[in-house]
Amino acid sequence: MSSAPTFAADAEAGLLAIRALGGVNGQALACAETSVAARAKQLMLAHAPKTQRFGAAYEEATQEAFSAQTRSGKPCADATELTARLNQLALQLSETLPVAAK
């Protein structure tokens, strides 16, 4: 049996996690939570494969979340809430896209 389906499922789970990370980044940028946005970028650089597919997913999710936040007129989430979401994503990323040893 081939391990391709597992790899594809792992890659898809990783891609979803990177999109979620981009979503937090976009919301943080729209809400001027620069330290949260900086940490989101650090997690992206540490965990995501250096491919166009992952980079585009992160950027698209960032732009979508930024636009959604600014158009909604809803109050911004505070840094504590955004940080909690990042912490949850960091755990998810460590499972789906572990940092490669250098």
PyRosetta script that sets phi, psi and omega in degrees:
from pyrosetta import init, pose_from_sequence

init()
pose = pose_from_sequence("MSSAPTFAADAEAGLLAIRALGGVNGQALACAETSVAARAKQLMLAHAPKTQRFGAAYEEATQEAFSAQTRSGKPCADATELTARLNQLALQLSETLPVAAK")
pose.set_psi(1, 144.7)
pose.set_omega(1, -179.8)
pose.set_phi(2, -88.2)
pose.set_psi(2, 152.3)
pose.set_omega(2, 177.3)
pose.set_phi(3, -94.0)
pose.set_psi(3, 7.2)
pose.set_omega(3, -177.8)
pose.set_phi(4, -57.2)
pose.set_psi(4, -45.2)
pose.set_omega(4, 179.8)
pose.set_phi(5, -60.4)
pose.set_psi(5, -38.1)
pose.set_omega(5, 178.2)
pose.set_phi(6, -65.5)
pose.set_psi(6, -44.6)
pose.set_omega(6, 178.7)
pose.set_phi(7, -60.6)
pose.set_psi(7, -44.5)
pose.set_omega(7, -179.9)
pose.set_phi(8, -62.9)
pose.set_psi(8, -41.5)
pose.set_omega(8, 178.3)
pose.set_phi(9, -65.5)
pose.set_psi(9, -40.5)
pose.set_omega(9, 177.9)
pose.set_phi(10, -63.9)
pose.set_psi(10, -43.1)
pose.set_omega(10, 179.3)
pose.set_phi(11, -63.4)
pose.set_psi(11, -40.6)
pose.set_omega(11, 179.6)
pose.set_phi(12, -66.4)
pose.set_psi(12, -41.6)
pose.set_omega(12, 177.2)
pose.set_phi(13, -63.0)
pose.set_psi(13, -40.4)
pose.set_omega(13, 177.3)
pose.set_phi(14, -64.2)
pose.set_psi(14, -40.8)
pose.set_omega(14, 179.1)
pose.set_phi(15, -63.8)
pose.set_psi(15, -41.3)
pose.set_omega(15, 177.5)
pose.set_phi(16, -63.8)
pose.set_psi(16, -39.7)
pose.set_omega(16, 178.4)
pose.set_phi(17, -65.7)
pose.set_psi(17, -39.3)
pose.set_omega(17, 178.2)
pose.set_phi(18, -67.3)
pose.set_psi(18, -38.3)
pose.set_omega(18, 176.0)
pose.set_phi(19, -63.3)
pose.set_psi(19, -41.9)
pose.set_omega(19, 178.4)
pose.set_phi(20, -63.5)
pose.set_psi(20, -38.9)
pose.set_omega(20, 177.4)
pose.set_phi(21, -63.1)
pose.set_psi(21, -43.0)
pose.set_omega(21, 175.5)
pose.set_phi(22, -61.2)
pose.set_psi(22, -35.9)
pose.set_omega(22, 177.4)
pose.set_phi(23, -63.3)
pose.set_psi(23, -43.4)
pose.set_omega(23, 177.3)
pose.set_phi(24, -65.6)
pose.set_psi(24, -40.7)
pose.set_omega(24, 178.7)
pose.set_phi(25, -59.6)
pose.set_psi(25, -47.9)
pose.set_omega(25, -179.7)
pose.set_phi(26, -61.6)
pose.set_psi(26, -42.3)
pose.set_omega(26, 178.4)
pose.set_phi(27, -66.1)
pose.set_psi(27, -42.2)
pose.set_omega(27, 179.0)
pose.set_phi(28, -61.9)
pose.set_psi(28, -42.8)
pose.set_omega(28, 178.3)
pose.set_phi(29, -63.4)
pose.set_psi(29, -43.2)
pose.set_omega(29, 179.7)
pose.set_phi(30, -64.6)
pose.set_psi(30, -27.9)
pose.set_omega(30, -176.9)
pose.set_phi(31, -100.2)
pose.set_psi(31, 10.1)
pose.set_omega(31, 178.2)
pose.set_phi(32, 58.7)
pose.set_psi(32, 33.7)
pose.set_omega(32, 175.1)
pose.set_phi(33, -96.6)
pose.set_psi(33, 76.1)
pose.set_omega(33, -171.6)
pose.set_phi(34, -66.0)
pose.set_psi(34, -33.2)
pose.set_omega(34, 179.6)
pose.set_phi(35, -69.0)
pose.set_psi(35, -34.8)
pose.set_omega(35, 177.1)
pose.set_phi(36, -68.0)
pose.set_psi(36, -43.7)
pose.set_omega(36, 179.2)
pose.set_phi(37, -62.8)
pose.set_psi(37, -39.6)
pose.set_omega(37, 178.9)
pose.set_phi(38, -63.6)
pose.set_psi(38, -41.0)
pose.set_omega(38, 179.0)
pose.set_phi(39, -67.4)
pose.set_psi(39, -38.9)
pose.set_omega(39, 177.3)
pose.set_phi(40, -59.3)
pose.set_psi(40, -43.0)
pose.set_omega(40, 179.5)
pose.set_phi(41, -64.8)
pose.set_psi(41, -41.0)
pose.set_omega(41, 178.0)
pose.set_phi(42, -60.1)
pose.set_psi(42, -43.6)
pose.set_omega(42, 178.9)
pose.set_phi(43, -63.5)
pose.set_psi(43, -41.0)
pose.set_omega(43, 178.6)
pose.set_phi(44, -59.9)
pose.set_psi(44, -50.0)
pose.set_omega(44, -178.0)
pose.set_phi(45, -65.0)
pose.set_psi(45, -33.4)
pose.set_omega(45, -178.3)
pose.set_phi(46, -76.3)
pose.set_psi(46, -34.0)
pose.set_omega(46, -170.0)
pose.set_phi(47, -107.5)
pose.set_psi(47, -35.1)
pose.set_omega(47, -172.1)
pose.set_phi(48, -75.2)
pose.set_psi(48, 138.5)
pose.set_omega(48, 171.6)
pose.set_phi(49, -59.2)
pose.set_psi(49, 144.9)
pose.set_omega(49, -177.5)
pose.set_phi(50, -81.7)
pose.set_psi(50, 68.5)
pose.set_omega(50, 179.3)
pose.set_phi(51, -126.6)
pose.set_psi(51, 159.3)
pose.set_omega(51, 178.6)
pose.set_phi(52, -61.3)
pose.set_psi(52, -38.0)
pose.set_omega(52, -177.7)
pose.set_phi(53, -60.8)
pose.set_psi(53, -46.8)
pose.set_omega(53, -179.4)
pose.set_phi(54, -72.2)
pose.set_psi(54, -40.1)
pose.set_omega(54, 178.1)
pose.set_phi(55, -62.2)
pose.set_psi(55, -43.5)
pose.set_omega(55, 179.7)
pose.set_phi(56, -65.7)
pose.set_psi(56, -40.2)
pose.set_omega(56, 179.4)
pose.set_phi(57, -61.4)
pose.set_psi(57, -42.5)
pose.set_omega(57, 179.5)
pose.set_phi(58, -65.0)
pose.set_psi(58, -47.5)
pose.set_omega(58, -178.6)
pose.set_phi(59, -64.5)
pose.set_psi(59, -43.9)
pose.set_omega(59, 179.8)
pose.set_phi(60, -62.8)
pose.set_psi(60, -44.6)
pose.set_omega(60, 179.7)
pose.set_phi(61, -65.2)
pose.set_psi(61, -37.3)
pose.set_omega(61, 176.9)
pose.set_phi(62, -61.1)
pose.set_psi(62, -49.7)
pose.set_omega(62, -178.6)
pose.set_phi(63, -63.7)
pose.set_psi(63, -42.3)
pose.set_omega(63, 179.5)
pose.set_phi(64, -62.2)
pose.set_psi(64, -45.3)
pose.set_omega(64, -178.7)
pose.set_phi(65, -68.1)
pose.set_psi(65, -39.2)
pose.set_omega(65, 177.7)
pose.set_phi(66, -60.5)
pose.set_psi(66, -49.6)
pose.set_omega(66, -179.8)
pose.set_phi(67, -62.8)
pose.set_psi(67, -43.2)
pose.set_omega(67, -179.6)
pose.set_phi(68, -61.9)
pose.set_psi(68, -41.9)
pose.set_omega(68, -179.3)
pose.set_phi(69, -66.8)
pose.set_psi(69, -45.4)
pose.set_omega(69, -176.3)
pose.set_phi(70, -71.5)
pose.set_psi(70, -31.4)
pose.set_omega(70, 179.1)
pose.set_phi(71, -79.8)
pose.set_psi(71, -27.1)
pose.set_omega(71, -171.9)
pose.set_phi(72, -68.9)
pose.set_psi(72, -31.4)
pose.set_omega(72, -175.3)
pose.set_phi(73, 74.6)
pose.set_psi(73, 4.2)
pose.set_omega(73, 179.5)
pose.set_phi(74, -80.6)
pose.set_psi(74, 153.1)
pose.set_omega(74, 177.3)
pose.set_phi(75, -63.8)
pose.set_psi(75, 150.4)
pose.set_omega(75, 179.1)
pose.set_phi(76, -72.8)
pose.set_psi(76, 149.7)
pose.set_omega(76, 169.2)
pose.set_phi(77, -69.0)
pose.set_psi(77, 149.3)
pose.set_omega(77, 178.9)
pose.set_phi(78, -84.9)
pose.set_psi(78, 170.6)
pose.set_omega(78, -176.5)
pose.set_phi(79, -59.6)
pose.set_psi(79, -35.3)
pose.set_omega(79, -179.4)
pose.set_phi(80, -63.2)
pose.set_psi(80, -45.0)
pose.set_omega(80, 179.8)
pose.set_phi(81, -66.3)
pose.set_psi(81, -44.8)
pose.set_omega(81, 179.4)
pose.set_phi(82, -64.4)
pose.set_psi(82, -39.0)
pose.set_omega(82, 177.7)
pose.set_phi(83, -64.4)
pose.set_psi(83, -39.8)
pose.set_omega(83, 177.7)
pose.set_phi(84, -61.5)
pose.set_psi(84, -41.6)
pose.set_omega(84, 177.3)
pose.set_phi(85, -64.5)
pose.set_psi(85, -40.5)
pose.set_omega(85, 177.2)
pose.set_phi(86, -63.4)
pose.set_psi(86, -41.4)
pose.set_omega(86, 179.0)
pose.set_phi(87, -60.7)
pose.set_psi(87, -41.7)
pose.set_omega(87, 178.0)
pose.set_phi(88, -64.3)
pose.set_psi(88, -43.4)
pose.set_omega(88, 178.5)
pose.set_phi(89, -66.2)
pose.set_psi(89, -35.6)
pose.set_omega(89, 178.0)
pose.set_phi(90, -60.3)
pose.set_psi(90, -42.1)
pose.set_omega(90, 177.1)
pose.set_phi(91, -64.3)
pose.set_psi(91, -43.3)
pose.set_omega(91, 179.2)
pose.set_phi(92, -63.3)
pose.set_psi(92, -43.0)
pose.set_omega(92, 179.6)
pose.set_phi(93, -64.3)
pose.set_psi(93, -37.2)
pose.set_omega(93, -179.7)
pose.set_phi(94, -64.9)
pose.set_psi(94, -23.7)
pose.set_omega(94, 176.9)
pose.set_phi(95, -87.9)
pose.set_psi(95, -44.0)
pose.set_omega(95, -174.4)
pose.set_phi(96, -87.0)
pose.set_psi(96, -32.8)
pose.set_omega(96, 179.9)
pose.set_phi(97, -136.3)
pose.set_psi(97, 71.3)
pose.set_omega(97, -178.1)
pose.set_phi(98, -60.7)
pose.set_psi(98, 149.1)
pose.set_omega(98, 178.4)
pose.set_phi(99, -68.0)
pose.set_psi(99, 128.8)
pose.set_omega(99, 179.0)
pose.set_phi(100, -73.2)
pose.set_psi(100, 140.0)
pose.set_omega(100, 177.0)
pose.set_phi(101, -67.4)
pose.set_psi(101, 139.7)
pose.set_omega(101, -178.2)
pose.set_phi(102, -105.7)
pose.dump_pdb("model.pdb")
